Amino acid sequence: MTALLRSFATRRLAGFGVALALLGLQSCQSDLEVAPESAPASSYDAAVANKWSKLTLQLVRASPGFTPPVTARAVGYAGLTMYESVVAGMPGSRSLAGQLQQLGTLPQPAAGQVYRWPLSANAGQAYILKNLFANAPAANLARIDSLENALAREYAGTNQGVADRSVAYGREVAQAIFEWSKSDGGHEGYRRNFPTSFVPSTALGDWQPTENGLKIPLQPYWGSNRTFLASDAAMPLPQPLPYSSSPTSQYYAQYLEVYAKNISLTQEEKEISIWWADDPSDTFTPPGHSYNLARILVSTTGADLGKAAETFARTGIAVADAFIICWKCKFAFNNERPYTFVRRVIDPNWVPFWPSPPFPGYSSGHATQSAAAAIVLESLYGNVTFTDDSHVGRVRDVGRATDFKARTFHSFWETAEESALSRFLGGIHSRQDNEVGLREGRKIGQHVNSLKWQ
């Protein structure tokens, strides 16, 4: 009888990993998790991913120097870290180590050990954000610690060994990614948005300081940064229309079109322009807007932790590379803004609906990064109807007599097209800026989708 009971106990231990006390034997706690194998990332909801993505965007708004290119880089590394901290818990999915430029290896989980993936993601996000936003106000850095501690308690589980191992793994992954990030050319870019070493061209048709008065353009060397994907770096630069002040030229027609539309905007067109403006001083910037669209989709579709991590990784990498490629194009051709051409050739008193950003116009950063994000989100979620409430609650723009109203879309590509259109309506981009940006951004998104995720 005793032998029979011991045999039954052995089978129970093998099946469920639970230490049992039988026949008067003193019970002891196993050093293994309750389940013999760790639950996959797909068995957890996306709460950890959503809370960290939300805090990331809040940090963008609160941290000095997080201009659009700097923000794009930050969400690229944050999204990649989220993915790599849980991909080992996503059966059938693959790490991007060895697929991204100069990222040869990353820490691997210990063979045969159990991990609690929300804890790994939590620790990884805390580490990478503390380092990416090292210049954030102390109160906001404290928010990183607060969120990390709250989520650590929530997902602690019953086994301290598993919890410690999971936290250590996520932190190791984040540390390795951050060390790799330092060599990309954009490390601490928030400290040098307007390098005094750069001397702008004064040639006719080239970018000139506009109504913002800034004499040096934003991040003129950003296009030389290392992209995440080699295929993006290899993209040939698209040639813009040649400069001409002749009223019969295509170049002239492009700028005349901007001027004609800008002096006859409807109320809806003003709302579109304002919604996508994403001024760095008031919002989480254009790439932050794309990252927030990813967050909206993760939340509204009920994505699990694994899919959420892949969503933020694809979106972050796409917009990060989009800004590098777009900035390479901007400073290769140095095209003037409509403000400069129109005031010189058409109407010396014209002021665009939206202030011209301090960098060349061709091609459009909004169009490029929005298209890249749209393509990766479409690959993950198909064409779904969703509402973008990114700016709901913002105070009315009194000067432009415009409110911030949520906008509903029936596909991701609609968001890209409207984002691009908003810059034309704002009077700061020509049609060629937007069309080329959308086309090049689509290619970048396709390249990201072509990585071996599975």
C-alpha positions in Angstrom: 0.0 0.0 0.0 2.8 2.4 0.9 4.6 1.7 -2.4 1.4 2.3 -4.3 0.9 5.7 -2.7 4.5 6.8 -3.3 4.1 5.8 -7.0 1.0 8.0 -7.2 2.8 10.9 -5.6 5.7 10.6 -8.1 3.3 10.8 -11.0 1.6 13.9 -9.5 5.0 15.6 -9.1 6.0 14.9 -12.7 2.6 16.1 -14.0 2.2 19.3 -12.1 5.5 20.1 -10.4 3.8 20.3 -7.0 5.6 19.1 -3.9 3.3 16.9 -1.9 3.5 15.5 1.6 2.5 11.9 1.7 2.4 9.2 4.4 3.7 11.5 7.2 6.7 12.7 5.2 7.6 16.3 6.0 6.6 18.6 3.1 9.1 20.9 1.4 8.7 23.6 -1.2 10.0 22.9 -4.6 12.5 25.3 -6.2 10.6 25.0 -9.5 7.5 26.9 -10.7 4.1 25.3 -10.2 4.0 24.3 -13.9 6.9 22.2 -15.3 7.3 24.7 -18.2 6.8 28.5 -18.1 3.5 29.8 -19.6 4.1 31.4 -23.0 3.9 35.2 -23.4 0.6 34.7 -25.2 -1.1 33.5 -22.0 -0.7 37.0 -20.5 -2.6 40.1 -21.5 -0.9 43.2 -22.8 -1.3 45.3 -19.6 2.5 45.5 -19.0 3.1 46.5 -22.7 0.3 49.1 -22.7 1.4 50.7 -19.4 5.0 51.0 -20.5 4.2 52.4 -23.9 1.9 55.0 -22.3 4.7 56.0 -20.0 7.2 56.2 -22.9 5.0 58.7 -24.6 4.6 60.7 -21.4 8.4 60.8 -21.1 8.7 62.1 -24.6 6.5 65.1 -23.8 8.3 65.8 -20.5 11.9 65.3 -21.5 13.9 68.2 -23.0 15.3 67.7 -26.5 13.0 64.9 -27.6 12.4 66.2 -31.1 10.9 63.9 -33.8 14.1 62.2 -34.8 15.2 61.7 -31.2 11.8 60.4 -30.3 11.7 58.0 -33.2 15.0 56.5 -32.1 13.8 56.1 -28.5 10.6 54.2 -29.5 12.7 52.1 -31.8 14.9 50.8 -29.0 12.0 50.7 -26.5 9.9 48.6 -28.9 12.8 46.3 -29.7 13.6 45.8 -26.0 10.0 44.9 -25.3 10.1 42.2 -28.0 13.4 40.7 -27.2 12.6 40.5 -23.5 9.7 38.1 -24.2 10.4 36.5 -27.6 11.9 33.4 -25.9 8.5 32.9 -24.5 6.8 33.1 -27.9 6.9 29.7 -29.5 7.5 29.9 -33.2 8.9 33.5 -33.0 12.5 34.5 -33.6 14.8 37.0 -32.1 16.0 39.9 -34.3 19.6 39.4 -33.1 21.7 38.6 -36.3 19.0 40.3 -38.4 19.6 44.0 -37.4 22.8 45.9 -38.3 25.7 45.0 -35.9 23.4 43.3 -33.4 25.1 39.9 -33.4 23.8 38.3 -30.2 21.7 38.9 -27.2 21.4 37.2 -23.8 19.5 34.0 -23.9 17.3 32.4 -21.1 18.9 29.6 -19.2 18.0 26.2 -20.7 15.4 24.3 -18.8 14.5 27.2 -16.5 11.2 28.8 -15.9 10.5 32.5 -16.7 7.5 34.8 -16.0 7.5 36.9 -19.1 5.6 40.0 -17.8 8.4 40.4 -15.3 11.0 40.2 -18.0 9.2 42.8 -20.1 8.8 45.0 -17.1 12.4 45.0 -16.0 13.6 45.5 -19.6 11.4 48.5 -20.2 12.4 50.1 -16.9 16.1 49.7 -17.7 16.0 50.9 -21.3 13.8 53.9 -20.6 15.9 55.1 -17.7 18.9 55.1 -20.1 17.1 56.5 -23.2 15.6 59.3 -21.1 18.5 60.0 -18.8 17.8 63.7 -19.0 14.2 63.4 -17.9 13.2 65.5 -14.9 13.7 63.6 -11.6 10.0 63.3 -11.0 9.5 61.4 -14.3 12.5 59.1 -13.7 10.8 58.3 -10.4 7.7 57.3 -12.3 9.7 54.7 -14.1 10.7 53.2 -10.7 7.1 53.4 -9.5 5.7 51.6 -12.5 8.4 49.0 -12.4 7.7 48.3 -8.7 3.9 48.2 -9.1 4.1 45.7 -12.0 6.7 43.6 -10.2 4.4 43.2 -7.3 1.4 42.4 -9.6 3.2 39.7 -11.5 5.5 38.3 -8.8 3.9 34.9 -8.6 4.6 32.4 -5.8 8.2 31.5 -6.5 10.9 34.1 -5.7 13.5 32.3 -7.7 11.5 32.4 -10.9 10.7 36.1 -10.3 14.4 37.0 -9.7 15.5 35.1 -12.8 12.8 36.7 -15.0 13.7 40.2 -13.8 17.5 39.6 -14.3 16.9 38.3 -17.8 14.8 41.3 -19.0 17.4 43.6 -17.5 20.3 41.8 -19.3 18.5 42.0 -22.6 17.8 45.7 -22.2 21.4 46.4 -21.1 22.8 44.7 -24.2 20.4 46.6 -26.5 21.3 49.9 -24.9 25.0 49.2 -25.2 24.5 48.4 -28.9 22.4 51.6 -29.3 25.4 53.8 -28.2 27.2 53.1 -31.5 24.4 54.2 -33.9 25.3 57.9 -34.1 22.2 59.1 -32.3 23.2 58.4 -28.7 22.1 61.3 -26.5 20.9 63.2 -29.6 18.7 65.3 -27.3 21.8 67.2 -26.4 22.7 68.3 -29.9 19.5 69.0 -31.9 21.0 72.2 -33.5 24.7 71.7 -33.8 26.6 74.9 -34.3 29.1 73.2 -36.5 26.6 73.0 -39.3 26.7 75.8 -41.8 23.4 76.1 -43.9 23.6 76.7 -47.6 22.5 80.0 -49.0 22.0 78.9 -52.5 18.8 79.8 -54.3 16.2 77.0 -53.8 17.9 75.6 -50.7 16.4 75.6 -47.2 16.5 79.0 -45.4 15.4 79.9 -41.9 11.7 80.5 -41.9 9.3 82.3 -39.6 10.6 80.3 -36.6 13.8 82.3 -36.8 16.1 79.3 -36.2 19.3 79.7 -38.1 20.5 76.1 -37.9 18.3 73.2 -39.0 17.2 70.4 -36.8 19.6 67.4 -36.6 21.4 67.9 -40.0 23.6 64.9 -39.5 20.8 62.4 -38.4 20.7 60.8 -41.9 24.1 59.4 -41.3 23.0 57.3 -38.3 22.9 53.6 -38.4 19.6 52.2 -39.4 18.1 49.1 -37.7 17.9 47.4 -41.2 20.6 47.2 -43.8 17.9 47.1 -46.5 16.8 50.6 -45.4 20.3 52.0 -45.5 20.7 50.7 -49.1 17.6 52.5 -50.4 18.5 54.9 -53.2 17.6 58.5 -52.6 14.6 59.7 -54.8 15.4 62.8 -56.9 13.2 65.9 -56.4 12.0 68.2 -59.1 14.7 70.6 -60.3 14.4 74.2 -59.0 12.8 76.8 -61.2 11.0 80.1 -60.6 9.3 80.0 -64.0 5.5 80.0 -63.7 5.3 77.3 -66.3 7.6 74.9 -64.4 6.4 71.9 -62.3 8.5 73.2 -59.4 6.5 76.5 -59.4 3.2 74.6 -59.7 4.0 72.6 -56.6 4.4 75.7 -54.5 1.5 77.6 -56.1 -0.8 74.7 -55.2 0.3 74.9 -51.5 -0.4 78.6 -51.5 -3.8 78.4 -53.2 -5.1 75.8 -50.8 -3.7 77.4 -47.7 -5.7 80.6 -48.2 -9.0 78.7 -48.7 -9.0 76.0 -45.9 -12.3 74.6 -44.8 -12.9 74.0 -41.1 -12.4 70.2 -41.5 -9.1 70.8 -43.3 -8.0 73.0 -40.4 -8.9 70.2 -38.0 -6.9 67.7 -40.0 -3.9 70.0 -40.1 -4.1 70.5 -36.3 -4.7 66.9 -35.4 -1.5 65.7 -37.1 0.7 68.7 -36.3 2.2 66.9 -33.2 4.3 69.9 -32.2 7.2 68.6 -30.0 6.5 71.3 -27.5 2.9 70.2 -26.9 2.7 66.5 -27.9 4.6 63.2 -28.1 5.7 64.2 -31.7 4.8 62.5 -35.0 6.7 59.2 -34.3 5.1 59.2 -30.8 1.7 59.5 -32.5 2.4 56.4 -34.6 3.6 54.5 -31.4 0.3 55.6 -29.8 -1.7 54.3 -32.7 0.0 50.9 -32.0 -1.0 51.2 -28.4 -4.6 51.9 -29.4 -4.7 48.8 -31.6 -3.1 46.6 -28.9 -5.7 47.9 -26.4 -8.8 47.7 -28.6 -8.1 44.3 -30.1 -7.3 42.6 -26.9 -3.8 41.6 -28.1 -1.8 39.3 -25.8 1.7 40.2 -24.4 3.5 38.5 -27.2 1.6 40.2 -30.0 1.8 43.5 -28.2 5.6 43.3 -27.9 5.9 42.5 -31.7 3.5 45.4 -32.5 5.6 47.9 -30.6 8.8 46.5 -32.0 7.7 46.7 -35.6 6.2 50.1 -35.2 9.2 51.5 -33.3 11.8 50.1 -35.7 9.8 51.3 -38.7 9.5 54.9 -37.5 13.1 55.0 -36.3 14.4 54.0 -39.7 11.9 56.2 -41.5 13.4 59.3 -39.8 16.9 58.3 -40.6 16.2 57.7 -44.3 13.9 60.8 -44.6 16.6 63.0 -42.9 19.2 61.6 -45.3 17.0 62.7 -48.1 16.3 66.1 -46.6 19.9 67.1 -46.2 21.0 65.5 -49.5 18.8 67.9 -51.5 18.2 70.6 -49.0 14.9 71.8 -50.6 13.3 75.0 -49.4 10.0 75.2 -47.7 6.9 76.7 -49.3 7.2 79.6 -46.9 10.5 80.6 -48.5 9.5 80.1 -52.2 6.0 81.6 -52.0 7.2 84.7 -50.1 10.1 85.2 -52.6 8.2 84.5 -55.8 4.4 84.7 -55.3 3.2 86.6 -52.2 5.7 88.3 -49.9 3.2 88.6 -47.1 2.0 85.0 -46.9 2.3 83.1 -43.7 1.3 79.4 -43.7 -1.5 78.0 -41.5 1.1 76.0 -39.5 4.6 77.3 -38.7 7.3 75.8 -40.9 9.5 73.3 -39.1 13.3 74.2 -39.0 14.6 71.7 -41.6 14.3 71.1 -45.3 11.0 70.1 -46.8 11.8 67.2 -49.2 10.7 64.6 -48.4 8.0 64.7 -45.7 8.9 63.2 -42.4 5.2 62.9 -41.5 4.4 61.0 -44.7 7.5 58.7 -44.5 7.1 57.6 -40.9 3.3 57.4 -41.0 3.5 55.2 -44.1 6.1 52.9 -42.5 3.9 52.5 -39.4 0.8 51.9 -41.4 2.4 49.1 -43.4 3.6 47.2 -40.3 0.3 47.6 -38.4 -1.6 46.4 -41.4 0.6 43.3 -41.6 -0.3 42.5 -38.0 -4.0 43.5 -37.8 -5.3 43.7 -41.3 -7.5 46.6 -42.3 -9.7 47.4 -39.2 -11.8 50.3 -38.3 -10.5 52.2 -35.3 -10.6 55.6 -33.6 -7.6 57.7 -33.0 -8.1 59.6 -29.8 -4.5 60.7 -29.3 -5.2 64.4 -28.8 -8.7 64.3 -27.3 -8.8 66.5 -24.2 -6.3 69.1 -25.5 -7.3 72.7 -25.1 -8.9 74.3 -28.2 -6.4 76.1 -30.5 -7.9 79.5 -30.1 -5.5 81.2 -32.5 -6.6 78.9 -35.3 -10.2 78.5 -34.0 -9.9 74.7 -34.1 -10.7 71.9 -31.6 -9.1 68.5 -31.2 -11.7 65.9 -32.2 -11.1 62.2 -32.4 -10.8 60.8 -35.9 -12.0 57.4 -37.1 -10.2 55.4 -39.9 -11.1 52.3 -41.8 -7.6 51.3 -42.6 -4.1 52.1 -41.5 -3.2 53.5 -44.9 -5.9 56.2 -44.4 -3.9 57.4 -41.4 -0.8 57.7 -43.5 -2.5 59.6 -46.3 -4.2 62.0 -43.9 -1.0 62.6 -41.9 0.7 63.5 -45.2 -2.2 65.6 -46.4 -2.2 67.5 -43.1 1.2 69.0 -43.9 0.0 70.1 -47.3 -3.0 71.7 -45.7 -0.8 73.3 -43.1 1.2 75.0 -45.9 4.5 73.5 -45.0 4.9 70.7 -47.6 4.3 70.4 -51.3 2.6 67.5 -53.0 5.9 65.9 -54.1 7.2 66.0 -50.5 4.2 63.9 -49.4 3.9 61.5 -52.4 7.6 60.6 -52.2 7.4 60.3 -48.4 4.5 57.9 -48.6 6.2 55.8 -51.3 9.5 55.5 -49.4 7.8 54.9 -46.1 5.9 52.0 -47.6 9.2 50.4 -48.6 10.6 50.8 -45.1 7.5 49.2 -43.6 7.7 46.3 -46.1 11.4 45.8 -45.1 10.5 45.6 -41.5 7.7 43.1 -42.2 10.3 41.0 -44.2 12.4 40.3 -41.2 12.2 36.7 -40.0 9.7 37.3 -37.2 8.6 33.6 -37.3 
